[in-house]
């Protein structure tokens, strides 16, 4: 019963804009699922649902994975639109960006959580990326270049 309810909740939030627990409750009832507000609240927590901004400016429930994927795609676009040039020396990569673009591009690098990257430091238009080992730099450079296309 619980698994079926959870599956139905996921299907509902993927197909409709559900902005609050009451709307979700009513949708579940319309599918013949007898449920209480407390149960819906617990289901939202168990499913790790979050609210995301829609294109119309309202909020709707979505899964964290789906929200993270959307954020990830936006970060990649910001990175691609900000980066002007890449270069490297030993285990260091220097990324030149448009003015004031380094912070957003560095946030993308941090969000990627690539194991090869120890960390990065961003200024206004330059990012210093520290790669774990010299032998990994070329691979990281290739991955950055693919993001730019």
WOPEFEN-V134094 format. One record per residue. SS is DSSP state (helix for helix, strand for strand, loop for the rest). PHI is phi in whole degrees, 0 to 359 (* if undefined). Layout:
# WOPEFEN-V134094
ss=SS phi=PHI
ss=SS phi=PHI
This chain:
# WOPEFEN-V134094
ss=loop phi=*
ss=helix phi=297
ss=helix phi=298
ss=helix phi=296
ss=helix phi=296
ss=helix phi=298
ss=helix phi=298
ss=helix phi=294
ss=helix phi=299
ss=helix phi=299
ss=helix phi=297
ss=helix phi=298
ss=helix phi=289
ss=helix phi=283
ss=helix phi=263
ss=loop phi=229
ss=loop phi=272
ss=loop phi=248
ss=loop phi=263
ss=loop phi=208
ss=helix phi=296
ss=helix phi=296
ss=helix phi=299
ss=helix phi=295
ss=helix phi=303
ss=helix phi=296
ss=helix phi=296
ss=helix phi=298
ss=helix phi=298
ss=helix phi=296
ss=loop phi=268
ss=loop phi=80
ss=loop phi=263
ss=loop phi=279
ss=loop phi=213
ss=loop phi=254
ss=helix phi=300
ss=helix phi=297
ss=helix phi=293
ss=helix phi=300
ss=helix phi=300
ss=helix phi=296
ss=helix phi=299
ss=helix phi=300
ss=helix phi=292
ss=helix phi=295
ss=loop phi=277
ss=loop phi=56
ss=strand phi=282
ss=strand phi=223
ss=strand phi=256
ss=strand phi=235
ss=strand phi=285
ss=loop phi=270
ss=loop phi=294
ss=loop phi=272
ss=loop phi=92
ss=loop phi=261
ss=strand phi=250
ss=strand phi=219
ss=strand phi=289
ss=strand phi=209
ss=strand phi=282
ss=helix phi=300
ss=helix phi=300
ss=helix phi=293
ss=helix phi=296
ss=helix phi=295
ss=helix phi=296
ss=helix phi=295
ss=helix phi=296
ss=helix phi=301
ss=helix phi=299
ss=helix phi=295
ss=helix phi=298
ss=helix phi=298
ss=helix phi=297
ss=helix phi=299
ss=helix phi=301
ss=helix phi=298
ss=helix phi=279
ss=helix phi=265
ss=strand phi=282
ss=strand phi=256
ss=strand phi=206
ss=strand phi=232
ss=strand phi=208
ss=strand phi=213
ss=strand phi=213
ss=loop phi=54
ss=loop phi=261
ss=strand phi=247
ss=strand phi=244
ss=strand phi=249
ss=strand phi=245
ss=strand phi=265
ss=strand phi=235
ss=loop phi=296
ss=loop phi=305
ss=loop phi=67
ss=loop phi=264
ss=helix phi=294
ss=helix phi=298
ss=helix phi=293
ss=helix phi=295
ss=helix phi=293
ss=helix phi=298
ss=helix phi=296
ss=helix phi=301
ss=helix phi=297
ss=helix phi=293
ss=helix phi=294
ss=loop phi=54
ss=loop phi=290
ss=loop phi=296
ss=loop phi=288
ss=strand phi=260
ss=strand phi=284
ss=strand phi=175
ss=strand phi=214
ss=strand phi=233
ss=strand phi=242
ss=loop phi=257
ss=loop phi=276
ss=loop phi=227
ss=strand phi=218
ss=strand phi=236
ss=strand phi=254
ss=strand phi=252
ss=strand phi=258
ss=strand phi=264
ss=loop phi=304
ss=loop phi=212
ss=helix phi=307
ss=helix phi=293
ss=helix phi=263
ss=helix phi=299
ss=helix phi=299
ss=helix phi=297
ss=helix phi=295
ss=helix phi=300
ss=helix phi=297
ss=helix phi=295
ss=helix phi=299
ss=helix phi=298
ss=helix phi=296
ss=helix phi=293
ss=helix phi=281
ss=loop phi=270
